[in-house]
Amino acid sequence: MSEEIVPDTEHRGLIARLPQLPRDLAQLARFDRPIGWWLLFWPCVFGVWLAGAGPQFALLGWLLLGSIAMRGAGCIFNDIVDADLDKQVARTAVRPVASGRVSKKLAWGWLIALSLVGLLVLLQLRIEAQLIALASLALVAAYPFMKRITWWPQAWLGMVFTWGLLVGWSELRWDNWDALAAIYAGCIAWVIGFDTIYALQDREDDALVGIKSSALRMGGKVHAGIAAFYAAAIALWSLGIWLYRPDIFAVLTLLPVALHLVWQVATLDPADPDNPLERFRSNRWAGALMAAACFIVGNAGAG
């Protein structure tokens, strides 16, 4: 198997069959690692389904396309900015830009192409949702620099990756912002938790090259730290649902996702090279469980 395929790809056999340039472009946009766009897409679903307008499959289809395209564009921008740092980290040294297989000029062209897909999706939304979506661009542009200036780049990522909650909601309604603010804050705490798990893979290399992360900041208390952020996520989600629909049975819809997050922390083993990545990827199911809770709450007479 080609060593030019990044170690954490989820579709190694498919990617290996592609010619070199399409393979590199697919990896550059992380098409081989769909967990990223799942985690970007789920908050969009939270907002749409909590709004109480039914399944909204057409809208979710557009938002899914936008999540795939803009996650890809964001990853390309990150790789362009971080090329010199990526060369010094074992897991990222074989990325297309860091390794030199894709020039920065070509990477910028690929980023623009994916951004045009994102623009197409943006034009399907009403003006309020468009403005909220555009407001995220400053957060996206600043994210690659956060690991250089703060121990908590995961908090910034949380703001970026869960912005779709606000977009999905504002496409359908324009009220209950107190409830939505609590749920958004809970989503940020969720991202800090799962991205700390992801960062466990790179702690040694990050420490050597001077990259900051919550995994390094927590040190030996990483289990307790992740548990605290997951607990905060559930507490804030509960508050948001209560503000939206003050009914104990509505809050209890969060029980499955809460149990899933407890399982992640209880079975997390930083000493096992594969365990943190597997627990991180399991958040696609955490997102699905939270989405189900939002659908039940939003479409059972809420608001």
N, C-alpha and C positions, 0 to 999 in steps of 0.2 A: 504494500500500500504506500502511496506517495507520502513522504514526510512533509510535503508542502500543504497537506490538508491539516487544518488546525486540530489540536487534540480533542476539543470538546464538541466537534460537529455531531449532529444527530442523524445525519444522512450520509455517512462515509461512503457507502457503496455507490449511491447515486452520484455524489459529487465526483468521485474518482473516475466515473465514466465520461465526464465532460472533457472537452479539449481544454488546454491550459487557461486561455484567456477567459472563456465563459465561466470556468471553475473559479478563477480568481475574482471575477466580478460578483459571482454568486456568494462567495465567502465574504467579500468586502461589504456587501449589503446584508450579511448574516441570513441569507435565504436558507442556509443549511442548518440554522438554529432557530426554529420557529418559536421557541419559548419566549424570546424577546417580544415578538409582536403579539403573542397571546397576552403577555403581561401588560402591554400597552393597550390592547383591545378591551380587556375585561372591564377596566374602569368606564370606558365608553358604554358598555352594556349596563353597568350599574346605573348610570345616569338615565339611560333610555328606559330601562325597565322600571326603575323606581318612579319615573314620571307618570306611570299609570295609563299609558296610551296603547297597551297591548304589546304584542311581540315586535312589531315594527321591523320586519325582516329586511325590507328594502333599505331602510336607513342603516341598519346594522351591517348590511352588505357593503354599503359605501364606506362606513367607518372602519370595517375590517380592511378594505383595500387601502384606505388612508393610513391605517396602523402599520401595514406591511411596508408601504412605500416610505412613510416618514421615519419609521424605525430604521429602515435601510439607509436613508439619507443621513440620519443622525449618527449612525455607526460609521459611515464614511467620513463625516466631518470629524468625528472623534479620532479615527485612525490617521487622518491627515495631520491633526494637531499633535497627536501622541506618537508619531512615527519614531522619534528618537528614543522615547521612553520604552515603547513596545519592543525595540531591539534588545533591551536589557532584561526583559522578563521572559523566562523560558516558554510560558504558555502562549505569549503573544508575538514572539520573535518571528514566527513563520507567517504572520498576517501579510496579505499581499503588498501593502504600502511599506510596512516596516522592512520586509525582506527585499524590496526593490523590484518585485515582479510586476507591479502596477505603478506607473508614474503618478505623481501628484496631479499632473495636468489631466490625465485620463480619469483619475478618481474624482476630480472636480466636475468633469463632464458627466460622469455617472450619477453624481449627487444631484446635478441640475435636472437630469432626466427623471429621476425619482421624485424630485420636488415638483415637477410639472404634473406628475400623477397626483400628488397631494393637492395641487391647485385645482385639478379637475374635481376632486372630492369636495374641496372647500366650496366650490361653486354650486354644489347641490344643497348647501345648507342655507338657512335664512340668515339675514344680516347680523342678528345678535350672536348667533353661534359662530359665524365667520369671524367677527371681531374678537370673540373670546379665544378662538383657535389661533388667530394671528398673534394674540398677546403672549402666547407660549414661546414664540420664536426667540425672544431675548433670553429666556431661561435655557432653552436648548443650546443656544450659541455659547453661553457661559459655562455650561456643564463640564466640558473637557478640562477646564482650567481649575475646577474646584479641588481636585485631588492634589494640586500643588500648593493650595493656600489654607485648606481646612482639613481636620481629621474626620469631617463628616460630609464627604461628597455624596454619601448615600442619601442624606436629607435633601440635597438639591435634586438628586435623581428622583426622589419621591415626588417633589413638586412637578417635575417634568413628566414623569411616566404616568401620573394619575390625572393629568389635565383633561383627558378625554371625558372624565366624569362631568366636568363643567360644560363641555361641548355638547355631550349627549343630552344633558338636562335642558340646557338653554335652547336647543333645537325644538323642544316640545312645550316648555313652560317657563315662566319667569317669576317664580315665587318660592316660598319656603327656603330661602337662602341660609337661614340659621341651621336648619337640618342638613342642608347640603355642605355647609362649611364644616360641620362636625364629621360628616362622612368623608370629606376630602382630607381632613386632618388624620382620620383613621387610616386612610389609604396611604398617606405619607409614612405613617408609622409602620404599616405593613411592608412597604418597600424598603425602609431602613432595615427591618428584620431580615427579609429574604436576600437583600443585596449584601448584607454583612455575611450571610452564609456563603454567597458566591465569592466574596472577597477572601474567604479563608483559603482558597486555592493558591493565592498569590502572596500570602503574608511574608514569606521569607524573601522573595524577590523584591517586593514592594519596599521592605525595610532597607534593603541594600541600595536601591536606586533613589530612595527618598520620596516615594509615592505615599500619600497619606490615605488612610481608610479607617472606617469604624471598626473593622476586624482587628487592626493593629491597636487602635485606641482602647478597645475593651480588654485586650491582652488575655490574661487567664480567666477573666470573668465573662468570656464571650457567650457562654450558655445563658447566664443570668441576664446579660444585656439583650440578647435576642428575645428571650422570654418576656422581658419588660416591654420591648417595643411591640411584640405581638399582643400582649395583654392590653397595651394602650390602644392598639388598633381595634380590638374587640370592644373595649370600653367606649371609644369614640364612635364606632359604628352603632353601638347600642344607644348612645345618646342621640345620634342623628335620627335613628329610626323612631325613638321615643318622641323627639320633637316633631317629627313628621306624622307619626301615628301613635299616640299614647295608649298602647295596648301591650300587655305583657306577652301575649301570644305572638305579636309582631316581632318583639325583641328575641323571642325564643327561636325564630327562624335562623338566627346566627349560630345556634348550637353546633350544627355540623361543621361549619368553617372553623369555629373555635376549637373543636376537638381535633380537626386536621392540623391546626397550628401547634397544638399541644403535642401531637404525634411527631411533628417535625423536630421540635426542641428535644423531646425525650429520646429520639433515635439519632440525633446529630452526633457524628463522630469525626472531629477535625483531624484525627490521626489517620483515618482511612482516606486515601487519595480520591476515591470515587464517591464517598458518602456525601460531602457537602454539595457537589454538583447535582446528585440525585435529589437531595432535599430541596435545593433551589428550584429544580425543574418541576417538582411536585406542586409548586404554587400555581401552575395552570389549573389544577384541581381545586385549590383554595379559591381561585378566582371564579371558577364555575359554581362553587358552593355559595359564594357571596352573591353572584349574579342571580342564582335561584332564589335566595332570600329577598333580593330587591324586587324580583318579579312578583313573588307572593305578596309582599308588603304593598307594592305599588299598584297591583291590580286586584286588590281586595277591598276596594272602597276607600283607599287612603286619599289624603289631600282634600 
